[in-house]
Amino acid sequence: MSVAATSPAVGSFYLRRRSPSTAMSMPRFRMAVRSAAVSVTPLLTKLHNDSATPLPLLRHVADAMAADMRAGLAVEGGSDLKMILSYVDSLPSGNEEGLFYALDLGGTNFRVLRVQLGGKQERVIATEFDQVSIPKELMFGTSEQLFDFIAAGLAKFAQKEGNKFHLPTGTKREIGFTFSFPVKQTSIDSGILIKWTKGFSVSGTAGKDVVACLNEAMERQGLDMRVSALVNDTVGTLAGARYWDDDVMVAVILGTGTNACYVERADAIPKLQGQVSSSGKTIINTEWGAFSDGLPLTEFDREMDAASINPGEQIFEKTISGMYLGEIVRRVLVKMAEADALFGESVPEKLSTPFVLRTPDICAMQQDISDDLQDVGSILYNVAGVESNLSARKIVVDVCDTIVKRGGRLAGAGIVGILQKMEEDSKDLIFGKRTVVAMDGGLYENYPQYRRYLQEAVTELLGTEISKNVVIEHSKDGSGIGAALLAAANSQYT
């Protein structure tokens, strides 16, 4: 999952709740703003039309997603979807026993976790985790400096191992490494870094095996540990959810960025070219953020894309993920302020700042059910420097809902596309029985309207009866424990 940030101001998604002090600090609004109810209507109507996701459009998106998946499985570079082989052939079964570690590197922090597994009867006996901030200078330093810092943090964490954790005699600690940067995976425990993203520009790593980099750093720290699984965060989420529920077949992350992976039959992957999967199945990392076929794009999407660091790329991600929803809304409001004086005679300078309005802000505004939309007014003033009357606030909420509805419904269509592709190959093994889609990420977790729109789209596309078999389930923070479980499932001692 790659997230192309154009502003460092965009952080992880959370839901901000109104506090009494915020409401009290808001100045009284001057009511000099002229009524915008009529003059904004043509712009709002055009936005509704351009963002609409009727059932035929959703069907096209689902069908196109399935077709792109097939093309990407047929040959490398066969479609916008990379359809990356994870080399995860053995999923957690519940029989795993012992002590396993996980390291999650995917942004400006890294997380370390340990878990004691007790097999089918006791399952997860104990877990502990810690989070470490990465100093800014290391994000622009050398590969050795970064991995030495990570290995030192891991060593410090390992030293605090309490008596709840026991390593079987004669074994060495094994770790699952979640690495959420573009990697060409070459086996379950090796992968070549393609490029750094998310604000990292570390020298000396591109083209190298990131597992070897970590193993060498652990050796320099005197840490007796080996990486037994290199995983993408979405793959980790699937593994973490599958440990508790054998019906999990798909995992989707909807947070700052987005991605999806699923369990695929090895004989349905032509580009495997004779490589054998021990189980006959493997997990495919779709990198679905790059999908673009038939999406309903507005002028605001096109402007945002053109101004991004990766124009023409990651279009699906730019329409459905938390990084971008707030920015699309901001661009709409700027146009309405300029063309129709939505907020008075001038456009507040702050509102013209890219990414100043974030997805948590638009989420909080949509939760306001007060008669005067006081929270909406507070957020507009405190975040974007905008004074507003009730008419303007209602239009703002309508804009938020329009963009979020499109995002949620398109994400639902993408999920149906994945399920459809699996069903076509397996004839009733997906839609004919209970099938679970594990969801993770702050956008899905914290935005109730987004969740509802996603579920509604899935139900509309599949119909009431079949959709009863498709369970969309939140799997909070599954990727961390999932990496440890994959280390266990792929242990050299099993």
C-alpha positions as CSV (number, residue, x, y, z in Angstrom):
1,M,0.0,0.0,0.0
2,S,1.6,3.2,-1.1
3,V,0.4,6.6,0.1
4,A,1.6,9.6,-1.9
5,A,1.5,12.5,0.5
6,T,1.6,16.0,-0.8
7,S,1.6,17.5,2.7
8,P,3.2,16.3,5.9
9,A,0.2,17.7,7.7
10,V,-1.9,14.6,7.0
11,G,-1.5,12.1,9.7
12,S,-3.2,8.9,10.7
13,F,-7.0,8.9,10.8
14,Y,-8.8,9.4,14.1
15,L,-12.2,10.7,15.2
16,R,-12.0,14.0,17.0
17,R,-14.8,14.5,19.5
18,R,-16.1,17.9,20.3
19,S,-14.9,19.2,23.7
20,P,-16.7,21.9,25.7
21,S,-13.6,24.1,25.5
22,T,-13.6,24.0,21.7
23,A,-17.2,25.1,21.5
24,M,-16.6,27.9,24.0
25,S,-13.5,29.2,22.3
26,M,-15.3,29.7,19.0
27,P,-16.0,33.4,18.3
28,R,-19.5,34.6,17.5
29,F,-19.9,34.6,13.8
30,R,-20.7,37.8,12.0
31,M,-23.9,37.2,10.0
32,A,-22.8,39.3,7.0
33,V,-22.6,36.2,4.9
34,R,-25.3,36.3,2.3
35,S,-27.6,33.3,1.9
36,A,-25.9,30.7,-0.4
37,A,-28.8,28.2,-0.6
38,V,-29.8,29.2,-4.2
39,S,-26.5,30.3,-5.7
40,V,-24.6,27.2,-4.8
41,T,-27.2,24.8,-6.1
42,P,-25.8,24.4,-9.6
43,L,-22.4,23.6,-8.3
44,L,-23.8,21.2,-5.7
45,T,-26.0,19.6,-8.3
46,K,-23.0,19.1,-10.7
47,L,-21.0,17.6,-7.8
48,H,-23.8,15.2,-7.0
49,N,-24.1,14.1,-10.7
50,D,-20.3,13.8,-11.2
51,S,-19.8,11.8,-8.0
52,A,-22.9,9.5,-8.4
53,T,-22.4,5.8,-7.9
54,P,-25.6,4.2,-9.3
55,L,-25.8,0.4,-9.4
56,P,-24.7,0.0,-13.1
57,L,-21.6,2.1,-12.4
58,L,-20.7,-0.1,-9.4
59,R,-21.2,-3.2,-11.5
60,H,-18.8,-1.9,-14.0
61,V,-16.2,-1.1,-11.3
62,A,-16.6,-4.6,-9.8
63,D,-16.3,-6.3,-13.2
64,A,-13.3,-4.1,-14.2
65,M,-11.6,-4.9,-10.9
66,A,-12.0,-8.7,-11.5
67,A,-10.7,-8.3,-15.1
68,D,-7.7,-6.3,-14.0
69,M,-6.9,-8.9,-11.3
70,R,-6.9,-11.6,-14.0
71,A,-4.6,-9.6,-16.3
72,G,-2.2,-8.9,-13.4
73,L,-2.1,-12.6,-12.5
74,A,-1.4,-13.6,-16.1
75,V,1.9,-11.7,-16.6
76,E,4.0,-9.2,-14.8
77,G,2.9,-5.7,-15.7
78,G,-0.3,-7.1,-17.3
79,S,-2.6,-4.5,-15.6
80,D,-2.6,-1.5,-13.3
81,L,-2.9,-4.0,-10.4
82,K,0.5,-5.4,-9.6
83,M,-1.0,-8.6,-8.1
84,I,2.2,-9.3,-6.1
85,L,3.0,-12.8,-4.9
86,S,3.3,-12.9,-1.1
87,Y,4.9,-16.4,-1.0
88,V,2.6,-17.0,2.0
89,D,1.5,-20.6,1.4
90,S,1.0,-21.5,5.0
91,L,-1.6,-19.6,6.9
92,P,-2.0,-19.8,10.7
93,S,-4.0,-22.8,11.7
94,G,-4.3,-22.3,15.5
95,N,-1.9,-25.1,16.2
96,E,1.1,-22.8,16.5
97,E,3.0,-22.9,19.7
98,G,6.0,-20.9,21.2
99,L,7.3,-17.4,21.4
100,F,7.3,-15.2,18.3
101,Y,8.1,-11.6,17.6
102,A,6.8,-9.1,15.1
103,L,8.3,-5.8,13.7
104,D,6.1,-3.4,11.9
105,L,7.9,-0.6,9.8
106,G,5.5,1.4,7.8
107,G,5.8,5.1,8.7
108,T,7.5,7.5,11.1
109,N,7.1,4.9,14.0
110,F,8.0,1.3,14.2
111,R,6.2,-1.2,16.4
112,V,7.6,-4.3,18.1
113,L,5.4,-7.0,19.5
114,R,5.9,-10.5,21.1
115,V,3.3,-13.2,21.5
116,Q,3.3,-16.5,23.3
117,L,1.1,-19.0,21.5
118,G,-0.4,-22.1,23.1
119,G,-1.8,-24.1,20.3
120,K,-5.5,-24.9,19.7
121,Q,-6.4,-25.0,23.4
122,E,-4.8,-21.8,24.7
123,R,-4.3,-19.8,21.5
124,V,-2.7,-16.4,22.5
125,I,-1.4,-16.7,26.0
126,A,0.3,-13.3,26.3
127,T,1.2,-10.3,24.1
128,E,3.3,-7.2,24.7
129,F,4.2,-4.4,22.3
130,D,6.1,-1.1,22.2
131,Q,6.2,1.7,19.7
132,V,9.3,3.8,18.8
133,S,9.5,7.1,16.9
134,I,12.1,7.2,14.1
135,P,14.2,10.4,14.3
136,K,13.7,12.6,11.2
137,E,17.4,12.5,10.3
138,L,17.3,8.7,10.0
139,M,14.6,9.0,7.4
140,F,17.2,10.7,5.2
141,G,20.3,8.8,6.5
142,T,21.9,5.6,5.4
143,S,20.4,2.1,5.3
144,E,22.9,1.0,8.0
145,Q,21.9,3.8,10.3
146,L,18.2,3.2,10.0
147,F,18.3,-0.6,10.4
148,D,20.8,-0.3,13.3
149,F,18.4,2.0,15.1
150,I,15.5,-0.4,14.5
151,A,17.6,-3.4,15.7
152,A,18.7,-1.5,18.8
153,G,15.0,-0.8,19.6
154,L,14.2,-4.5,19.0
155,A,17.1,-5.6,21.2
156,K,15.9,-3.3,24.0
157,F,12.4,-4.7,23.8
158,A,13.7,-8.3,23.8
159,Q,15.6,-7.6,27.0
160,K,12.3,-6.8,28.8
161,E,10.9,-10.3,28.1
162,G,9.0,-11.3,31.2
163,N,8.3,-14.7,32.7
164,K,5.1,-15.0,30.7
165,F,7.2,-15.7,27.7
166,H,9.2,-18.9,27.1
167,L,11.4,-19.8,24.2
168,P,11.6,-23.6,23.6
169,T,15.0,-25.0,24.4
170,G,17.4,-25.3,21.4
171,T,15.5,-22.7,19.3
172,K,16.2,-19.1,18.4
173,R,13.7,-16.3,18.4
174,E,11.9,-15.8,15.1
175,I,10.3,-12.6,13.9
176,G,7.7,-11.6,11.3
177,F,8.7,-8.4,9.5
178,T,5.9,-6.1,8.3
179,F,7.4,-3.8,5.7
180,S,4.9,-1.5,4.1
181,F,7.0,0.0,1.3
182,P,7.2,-1.2,-2.3
183,V,9.1,-4.5,-2.3
184,K,9.6,-7.2,-4.9
185,Q,9.2,-10.3,-2.8
186,T,11.4,-13.2,-3.8
187,S,10.5,-15.7,-1.1
188,I,8.6,-15.8,2.3
189,D,11.7,-14.4,4.0
190,S,13.3,-12.1,1.4
191,G,12.3,-9.1,-0.7
192,I,14.1,-6.4,-2.7
193,L,13.2,-2.8,-1.9
194,I,11.9,-1.1,-5.1
195,K,11.8,2.4,-3.6
196,W,11.2,4.3,-0.3
197,T,7.9,6.2,0.0
198,K,6.0,8.1,2.8
199,G,8.7,10.7,3.3
200,F,11.7,8.3,3.6
201,S,14.8,8.8,1.4
202,V,17.3,6.3,2.9
203,S,20.5,5.8,0.8
204,G,22.0,2.4,0.1
205,T,18.8,0.2,0.4
206,A,17.2,0.3,-3.0
207,G,17.8,-2.9,-4.9
208,K,18.8,-4.7,-1.6
209,D,17.1,-7.4,0.3
210,V,15.5,-5.6,3.3
211,V,15.4,-8.9,5.4
212,A,19.2,-9.2,4.9
213,C,19.6,-5.5,6.0
214,L,17.6,-6.3,9.2
215,N,19.4,-9.6,9.9
216,E,22.8,-7.9,9.5
217,A,21.7,-5.1,11.9
218,M,20.5,-7.6,14.4
219,E,23.8,-9.4,14.2
220,R,25.7,-6.1,14.9
221,Q,23.5,-5.6,17.9
222,G,24.3,-9.2,19.2
223,L,20.6,-10.0,18.9
224,D,20.0,-13.8,18.3
225,M,16.9,-13.6,16.2
226,R,16.0,-14.4,12.6
227,V,13.3,-13.2,10.2
228,S,11.1,-16.1,9.1
229,A,8.4,-14.1,7.3
230,L,8.4,-10.8,5.4
231,V,4.9,-9.5,5.0
232,N,2.9,-6.6,3.7
233,D,0.5,-5.0,6.3
234,T,-2.6,-6.2,4.4
235,V,-1.3,-9.7,4.2
236,G,-0.6,-9.5,8.0
237,T,-4.2,-8.4,8.6
238,L,-5.5,-11.4,6.6
239,A,-3.3,-13.8,8.6
240,G,-4.2,-12.2,11.9
241,A,-7.9,-12.6,11.2
242,R,-7.6,-16.1,9.7
243,Y,-6.0,-17.3,12.9
244,W,-9.4,-16.8,14.7
245,D,-11.7,-17.6,11.7
246,D,-11.1,-20.1,8.9
247,D,-13.6,-18.4,6.7
248,V,-11.5,-15.2,6.2
249,M,-10.6,-15.0,2.5
250,V,-10.0,-11.3,1.9
251,A,-8.4,-8.5,3.9
252,V,-8.8,-4.8,3.1
253,I,-7.0,-1.8,4.8
254,L,-8.9,1.5,4.6
255,G,-6.9,4.1,6.5
256,T,-4.6,6.9,5.4
257,G,-4.0,4.7,2.3
258,T,-5.7,1.5,1.1
259,N,-4.9,-1.9,-0.2
260,A,-6.5,-5.4,-0.4
261,C,-5.2,-9.0,-0.5
262,Y,-6.9,-12.3,-0.8
263,V,-6.4,-16.1,-0.8
264,E,-5.8,-17.3,-4.4
265,R,-5.5,-20.8,-5.9
266,A,-2.0,-21.4,-7.2
267,D,-3.4,-22.9,-10.5
268,A,-5.1,-19.6,-11.2
269,I,-1.8,-17.7,-11.3
270,P,-0.3,-18.2,-14.8
271,K,2.7,-16.0,-14.0
272,L,3.8,-18.5,-11.3
273,Q,5.2,-20.4,-14.2
274,G,5.5,-23.8,-12.6
275,Q,6.5,-22.6,-9.1
276,V,4.7,-24.9,-6.7
277,S,2.8,-23.8,-3.6
278,S,2.9,-26.4,-0.8
279,S,-0.8,-25.8,0.0
280,G,-2.0,-25.2,-3.5
281,K,-2.9,-21.6,-2.4
282,T,-1.2,-18.4,-1.7
283,I,-2.0,-14.8,-0.7
284,I,-2.0,-12.2,-3.5
285,N,-1.3,-8.6,-2.6
286,T,-3.4,-6.7,-5.2
287,E,-2.1,-3.1,-4.6
288,W,-5.6,-2.1,-5.6
289,G,-4.9,1.6,-5.0
290,A,-3.6,1.8,-8.6
291,F,-7.0,0.7,-10.1
292,S,-8.6,3.4,-12.3
293,D,-11.2,1.9,-14.7
294,G,-14.6,3.6,-14.9
295,L,-14.3,5.7,-11.7
296,P,-16.6,8.7,-11.4
297,L,-14.1,11.5,-11.2
298,T,-14.9,15.2,-10.7
299,E,-12.9,18.3,-11.7
300,F,-11.7,18.4,-8.1
301,D,-10.2,14.9,-8.3
302,R,-8.4,15.8,-11.5
303,E,-7.0,19.0,-10.0
304,M,-5.8,17.2,-6.8
305,D,-4.3,14.4,-8.9
306,A,-2.4,16.9,-11.1
307,A,-1.0,18.7,-8.0
308,S,0.1,15.4,-6.4
309,I,3.6,13.9,-6.4
310,N,2.3,11.0,-8.5
311,P,-0.1,12.4,-11.1
312,G,-2.1,9.8,-13.0
313,E,-1.2,7.1,-10.4
314,Q,-3.1,5.6,-7.4
315,I,-6.5,6.9,-8.7
316,F,-8.6,4.4,-6.7
317,E,-6.7,5.3,-3.6
318,K,-7.2,9.0,-4.2
319,T,-11.0,8.5,-4.4
320,I,-11.5,6.1,-1.4
321,S,-8.8,6.6,1.2
322,G,-8.4,8.8,4.3
323,M,-5.4,10.7,2.9
324,Y,-7.5,12.4,0.3
325,L,-11.2,12.7,1.2
326,G,-10.8,15.8,3.3
327,E,-8.7,17.4,0.6
328,I,-11.3,16.8,-2.1
329,V,-14.0,18.4,0.1
330,R,-11.6,21.4,0.7
331,R,-11.2,21.9,-3.0
332,V,-15.0,21.8,-3.6
333,L,-15.5,24.4,-0.8
334,V,-12.9,26.7,-2.3
335,K,-14.7,26.6,-5.6
336,M,-18.0,27.3,-3.9
337,A,-16.5,30.2,-1.9
338,E,-15.0,31.7,-5.1
339,A,-17.9,31.2,-7.4
340,D,-20.8,31.6,-5.1
341,A,-19.5,33.5,-2.0
342,L,-20.4,30.5,0.2
343,F,-18.5,32.1,3.1
344,G,-18.8,35.7,2.3
345,E,-17.1,38.1,-0.1
346,S,-13.6,36.7,0.2
347,V,-12.1,33.2,0.4
348,P,-10.2,32.7,3.7
349,E,-6.5,32.2,3.1
350,K,-6.3,29.2,5.4
351,L,-9.0,27.4,3.3
352,S,-6.8,27.7,0.3
353,T,-4.0,25.7,2.0
354,P,-3.8,22.2,0.5
355,F,-4.7,19.4,3.0
356,V,-5.6,21.8,5.8
357,L,-9.0,20.1,6.0
358,R,-8.4,16.5,6.9
359,T,-10.7,13.4,6.8
360,P,-11.1,13.4,10.6
361,D,-12.5,16.9,10.3
362,I,-15.1,16.0,7.7
363,C,-16.0,12.9,9.8
364,A,-16.5,15.0,12.9
365,M,-18.7,17.5,10.9
366,Q,-20.9,14.6,9.7
367,Q,-21.5,13.5,13.3
368,D,-23.0,16.9,14.2
369,I,-26.8,16.4,14.7
370,S,-27.4,19.7,16.5
371,D,-30.0,22.2,15.1
372,D,-27.5,24.9,14.5
373,L,-24.6,22.6,13.4
374,Q,-22.4,24.2,16.0
375,D,-19.6,21.6,15.7
376,V,-19.5,22.2,11.9
377,G,-19.1,25.9,12.5
378,S,-16.4,25.4,15.1
379,I,-14.4,23.0,12.8
380,L,-14.7,25.3,9.8
381,Y,-13.5,28.3,11.9
382,N,-10.7,26.6,13.9
383,V,-9.3,24.4,11.0
384,A,-10.0,26.5,7.9
385,G,-10.5,30.1,9.2
386,V,-14.0,30.1,7.8
387,E,-17.0,32.0,9.3
388,S,-20.3,30.4,8.3
389,N,-24.1,30.7,8.7
390,L,-26.4,27.7,9.1
391,S,-27.2,27.6,5.3
392,A,-23.5,27.4,4.5
393,R,-22.9,24.7,7.1
394,K,-25.7,22.5,5.7
395,I,-24.0,22.8,2.2
396,V,-20.7,21.8,3.8
397,V,-22.2,18.7,5.4
398,D,-23.8,17.8,2.0
399,V,-20.4,18.1,0.3
400,C,-18.8,15.9,2.9
401,D,-21.5,13.3,2.5
402,T,-21.3,13.3,-1.3
403,I,-17.5,12.6,-1.3
404,V,-17.7,10.0,1.5
405,K,-20.6,8.3,-0.1
406,R,-18.7,7.9,-3.3
407,G,-15.6,6.6,-1.5
408,G,-17.5,4.1,0.6
409,R,-19.5,2.7,-2.3
410,L,-16.5,2.4,-4.6
411,A,-14.6,0.6,-1.9
412,G,-17.6,-1.8,-1.6
413,A,-17.6,-2.3,-5.4
414,G,-13.8,-3.1,-5.2
415,I,-14.5,-5.8,-2.5
416,V,-17.2,-7.3,-4.7
417,G,-14.8,-7.4,-7.6
418,I,-12.3,-9.5,-5.6
419,L,-15.1,-11.8,-4.4
420,Q,-16.5,-12.1,-7.9
421,K,-13.1,-13.1,-9.4
422,M,-12.7,-15.8,-6.7
423,E,-16.2,-17.1,-7.2
424,E,-15.8,-17.4,-11.0
425,D,-12.8,-19.6,-10.4
426,S,-14.2,-21.7,-7.6
427,K,-17.9,-22.1,-8.5
428,D,-19.9,-21.5,-5.3
429,L,-17.0,-21.8,-2.9
430,I,-17.3,-18.1,-2.1
431,F,-20.9,-17.0,-2.5
432,G,-22.3,-20.4,-1.5
433,K,-21.0,-20.4,2.0
434,R,-19.9,-17.9,4.7
435,T,-17.0,-15.8,3.5
436,V,-15.3,-13.2,5.7
437,V,-13.6,-10.0,4.6
438,A,-11.3,-8.7,7.3
439,M,-11.2,-4.9,7.5
440,D,-8.6,-2.7,9.2
441,G,-7.6,1.0,9.2
442,G,-8.8,4.1,10.9
443,L,-11.0,5.3,8.1
444,Y,-13.2,2.2,8.2
445,E,-13.0,2.0,12.0
446,N,-13.9,5.6,12.8
447,Y,-16.2,6.8,10.0
448,P,-19.7,5.3,10.5
449,Q,-21.1,6.8,7.3
450,Y,-18.3,5.5,5.2
451,R,-18.8,2.0,6.7
452,R,-22.5,2.1,6.0
453,Y,-22.1,3.2,2.4
454,L,-19.5,0.5,1.8
455,Q,-21.9,-2.2,3.2
456,E,-24.8,-0.9,1.3
457,A,-22.9,-1.1,-2.0
458,V,-21.9,-4.7,-1.3
459,T,-25.5,-5.6,-0.5
460,E,-26.8,-3.9,-3.7
461,L,-24.3,-5.6,-5.9
462,L,-24.7,-9.1,-4.5
463,G,-28.4,-9.1,-3.6
464,T,-29.9,-9.7,-0.2
465,E,-29.5,-13.5,-0.2
466,I,-25.8,-13.8,-1.3
467,S,-24.7,-10.8,0.7
468,K,-25.9,-12.6,3.9
469,N,-23.0,-15.0,3.3
470,V,-20.4,-12.2,3.0
471,V,-19.4,-11.0,6.4
472,I,-17.5,-7.7,6.5
473,E,-15.7,-7.7,9.9
474,H,-13.4,-5.2,11.6
475,S,-10.1,-6.8,12.5
476,K,-8.5,-4.1,14.7
477,D,-4.7,-4.0,14.4
478,G,-4.6,-7.5,13.0
479,S,-1.4,-6.9,10.9
480,G,1.0,-6.8,13.9
481,I,-0.1,-10.1,15.4
482,G,-0.6,-11.4,11.9
483,A,3.1,-11.0,11.2
484,A,4.0,-12.9,14.4
485,L,1.6,-15.7,13.4
486,L,3.1,-15.9,9.9
487,A,6.5,-16.2,11.5
488,A,5.1,-19.1,13.6
489,A,3.4,-20.7,10.5
490,N,6.7,-20.5,8.6
491,S,9.0,-21.3,11.4
492,Q,12.2,-23.3,10.6
493,Y,11.3,-25.6,13.6
494,T,7.9,-26.8,12.2
